[in-house]
Amino acid sequence: MKKRLSSLSLTFVLFWAVITALASGAPGSPTNPLVTLSYLRDKFTPAVTTEASKRMDTALDDKNKTLNPESAIIASPAARKAISDQVIATIKNTGGRNQAVTVQPGQTLALGQGTRFILTSGGARLSKPAVNLTTGTDITSGTNLTHNHRMMFADGGGTLTFSAASTVLVDGLYALSTFTYKPKYNDLAAALFEMGLIRGTGRGFELDRGFTRVEMLYMTLTLLGERDIADAYTGPKAFTDVPDWAANAVAYAHSMGYTQGTSSSRFSPDLPGDAVQFATMLLRVLGYSDAPGGDFMWDQGLEFGAAMGVFTASEATGLRGQSMRDHLIYMSYYTLDARLKGNPQTLQDMLIERGVLSQQAANSASSRVTRTRGL
């Protein structure tokens, strides 16, 4: 196992190093960007594979010097070639035409020579001068990118840094740095848990990971105190792709208008969820409709929620593109203060009236939250 982990670690490190090194200096200029495309096809990828093999040999030798004989990575030609092939395959498979890459703040996206890219959401900054292929203009280093403009680094590859959760369409080779999310809303999770409005996973709250559509639905049902009722539901099932353990709950939530499918027969329970989807679900709980002719469009829940006072304007902007359980906790906690549609009563008032939550528990839990509201 130790040998396997060492090999995989070397694979990623070498992949990143090769992409960065070869992207740092190659033909191409703002006046002739098409040269870089032929360079990418005819010279860049072959150079990457050759360099990968060289660097693998060096890295294996260096690594073995730090290990005792029993732990050393096998240094036979066959073993070296197998690991080298893994690096090359990783490089060749990391890229494509208009591939959507999701990036979190703090991550870095390295783009190979000739790679074109479009920032479609979020915020990103250039590490070096680039060409705006949409407008035909030169862009200086350090510039914040404009959404939906096709770009390419002017001379060699380069990197993008990100100030917000972002999506980039990439046409060519790229490498994305690893990302470790640090939860910010543990106090809100503890308050919701004390009120009985969330449950753990057996491994705590797991605020540092993403969530699926079915997990998002269960969080909503737990927030409303309807989880047990939903699991016991015996009504008709609307979707054909839901596992047995979640089938009753999904059918119940659909019958209540809390959720919709991804098609007339599919719920897609394992697809990733995000803050936009959760905002729409919370608004439905509050009595708003995203049906045709209703109150809002399903993909504009954050903006509509801000207009209705459920979220602040800065939250609507900051939550778009977020997809961590941490953000579900934040949205759940502050939605308790949101008013129901056409009613002065808040969601928390409704839960107290139904006996899901006691006023004493609500007061006790909220008294431990000392933060000022804001992402």
Order of alpha helices (4+ residues) and beta strands (2+ residues): alpha-alpha-alpha-alpha-beta-beta-beta-beta-beta-beta-beta-beta-beta-alpha-alpha-alpha-alpha-alpha-alpha-alpha-alpha-alpha-alpha
